[in-house]
Amino acid sequence: MNFSSEQPKIIVVGSSSIDLVLETDKLPSSNETVLASSSESYFGGKGANQAVGTARLGASVYFIGCVGMDPLGQQIMRNLVNENVNVGFIYETDQEATGTAYVTASNGDAVIVVVPAANKCLTTEHIESADKYFQTSDLVLVQLEVSLSVVEYTIKKAKKYGKKVGLYASPAVRLNADILDNVDFVVAKSTELYTIFGEDQREEVLRKYFNKVFVRDDTNSTIYFDGTEMKYYRNDKDKAVYKMGMGDAFTSGFAIALCHGNSLEECVKFGNEVSARVSVKKGSQTGLPVQSDFFS
Ligand SMILES: OC[C@H]1O[C@H](O)[C@H](O)[C@@H]1O
């Protein structure tokens, strides 16, 4: 994996939240009550996770998002500043509280319910105000915890300036042709292909969007079609103890490798490596590796 001396410039447009993680012996089924052995809060939100993930790996990162005018919003801002993420385009709203996510975690698996709240107050005007930073960026990352109209606007703006765009298609929604045509890479979960593409045959999806769609599953494996053959990579060096945040970590690693001019194969391998690191610590951001973990 090549790591050039140029510092990548990345814009992340997306959500930030505080995750309340409840540890249980088993995930509750419908109408069931279970007891939690612990309740802890962590920094989260797919956008913020990717902003921290790419900043720790050495990128200059601008995060565009929205928090509430409340103590949780202040905590998120402080955390991002500490992580060297530029917060000049984080907006505060008095219309909604800061986003939260309620996570029930058991034996590594997690069920997540997100309350977007302030994240839904991010508008296309906010994206527009960062226009000149899009012009000088190398790559833009989006996910689906802010309004789809904002995601679409962001993708169009990035493409207008010829920038690379990556989409982590989570939480899953059906993606329209415009989005799929304009993004350079899409990261999707194997269990959500039908929702995202209207097609649940993995091979069909991968062949149609070769070198563009990267499908991940719970075993930290990633598969894509390179135009000739299916490419499958798995990193199970570290046992995935905490699976929350692995998709964000993969996307961060993939994006960094791409910015440094690596092949898609190298991008996938590095993404898997970054994802493996996050899965050994609790919280979506806790275990995200830093550049010096890989390169001196
Ligand atoms: O992708 C993991 C994230 O999903 C939810 O948005 C939680 O905030 C968590 O941090």
The ligand as an SDF file (V2000), in Angstrom:
LIG
                    3D

 10 10  0  0  0  0  0  0  0  0999 V2000
  -22.1160    3.1520   11.8430 O   0  0  0  0  0  0  0  0  0  0  0  0
  -22.1280    3.1760   13.2520 C   0  0  0  0  0  0  0  0  0  0  0  0
  -22.9420    4.3230   13.7190 C   0  0  0  0  0  0  0  0  0  0  0  0
  -24.2810    4.1160   13.3420 O   0  0  0  0  0  0  0  0  0  0  0  0
  -25.1120    4.9320   14.1200 C   0  0  0  0  0  0  0  0  0  0  0  0
  -25.2680    6.0830   13.4240 O   0  0  0  0  0  0  0  0  0  0  0  0
  -24.3540    5.1510   15.4300 C   0  0  0  0  0  0  0  0  0  0  0  0
  -24.2590    6.5090   15.7240 O   0  0  0  0  0  0  0  0  0  0  0  0
  -22.9980    4.5090   15.2060 C   0  0  0  0  0  0  0  0  0  0  0  0
  -21.9320    5.2720   15.7030 O   0  0  0  0  0  0  0  0  0  0  0  0
  1  2  1  0
  2  3  1  0
  3  4  1  0
  3  9  1  0
  4  5  1  0
  5  6  1  0
  5  7  1  0
  7  8  1  0
  7  9  1  0
  9 10  1  0
M  END
$$$$
